[in-house]
Amino acid sequence: MIDNKFLSKLSQNLLEILNDDEYYDITIEVGNDPDVKIFRAHMVILNYRSSHLRRILSTNKKKNDGTLAHIKLPNILPEIFQAILRYIYGGSLSIGKYDTSDIIKILIAANELSLQELVEYLQLSLIENNANWMEQNFNLIYQTSFINDSFLELRKYCIDLISKEPGKIFISPNYSLISEKILISLIQNKNLQMSEVQVWKNVLKWGHAQNPELSSDPASLSKDDFNVLKNTLQHCIPFIRFYNLTSKEISDTVIPYRDILPEELYVDVLRTLLNLHPDSMSIIKSKPRKSINVDSNIITFKHAELISRWIDKLSITDKLTSSYEFKLILRGTRDGFAPSKFHEICDGKSCTVSIIKVKNSNEILGGYNPIECIEKHILSHVKNEQFAVFNLRDCGPLFGEYGDDLTIKGLDKSYSNKRSYKKRIRKIEDRFFAKEYEVFQIMKKG
């Protein structure tokens, strides 16, 4: 008889063995002074659970005089090893009680101990549940992903983020910590949703962050200071599309930093300022960066383009005929999920789109258009316009008659049924938890 219900009892008993002061036959010294702790364990369990510990134990066997075997793990923090040791014995890890930074430490320690099953699980858990934190601490995640080839899932996540959503890295609070290599990848990225002047300002911001002793006011910089900044940014500047800057942007943001530009490039910048065609190829002449810029924890510019097509009643493959600005006016994790907050912020505002990320799912629901993944969009217009939007004070956004098609009511009371729209908004007619929730005001650009 095979039944997983017995595994929990086995796990409990093994953890009881770990906590028992008798029968242990090895001590493990973990950490470095002054943060050192001695753990008691059992060689037979360590031997079969960790190939790394098996190799260490092969040269640290129990002595005939009764002295216990003793090993040292100086590279792991005691509190991190405590979590891993419980996993080794009990086969489970309650990662919900750990900060994301500690989960990263557990991941690195698990890799050192050759706990491949745990390494794979932690990577997938981080990507699924801690994406916002990783975007804000991208440099740490990027560097960690290249520590060892066991972190391929994290590495793929980093490469995908640089490739598909580079703008998120620019706006992260720890943006200035990224390496020059990552910065150049961002500047070169064709998917970067940012005006050229903002790219230039971010490059300058990064350059100043690498040299904190320099004043942020270019008027206060000496010739030597400019040379320091020039050397820092010499590999980044060639990828700035100065040709796409307006005369005012050049005057306000480039001319004050003229001393960090190569002479030939500066001459061409001046020609651009005077509306003269540059003679040389020192200025990159390429198309302006994409115009849809969306500040979102849920959707990317690709989703924004899809919503823009829906607003214009175009098909997914039609070329966009209008350009829209997505102005974030409400975010659940920032402003709260209470219906009262929705009405406080959003009542009286027209042309809004509500976006909801369903917890423990790839689903993104939004007003009229739930999106499960980039290839499978359900874009639905209302059958009866009088039931397009409903309004109740104790609920957030409602769509359809009495909100049946989509109701957002706090974190755990949202639901979706088919009633007033041509297509079913969600395949599953059941309540769902909202992981994140955002409302944008959509404004057509001139």
Secondary structure, 3 states (H helix, E strand, C coil): CCCCHHHHHHHHHHHHHHHCCCCCCEEEEEEECCEEEEEEECHHHHHHHCHHHHHHHCCCCCCCCCCCEEEEECCCCHHHHHHHHHHHHHCCCCHHHCCHHHHHHHHHHHHHCCCHHHHHHHHHHHHHHCHHHHHHCHHHHHHHHCCCHHHHHHHHHHHHHHHHCHHHHHCCCCHHHCCHHHHHHHHHCCCCCCCHHHHHHHHHHHHHHHCCCCCCCHHHCCHHHHHHHHHHHCCCHHHCCHHHCCHHHHHHHHHHHHHHCCHHHHHHHHHHHCCCCCCCCCCCCCCCCCCCCECCCCCCHHHHHHHHHHHCCCCCCCCCCCCEEEEEEEEHHHHCCCHHHHHHHHCCCCCEEEEEEECCCCCEECCCCCEEECCEECCCCECCHHHCEECCCCCCCEECHHHCCEECCCCCCEECCCCCECCCCCCCCCCECEEEEEEEEEEECC
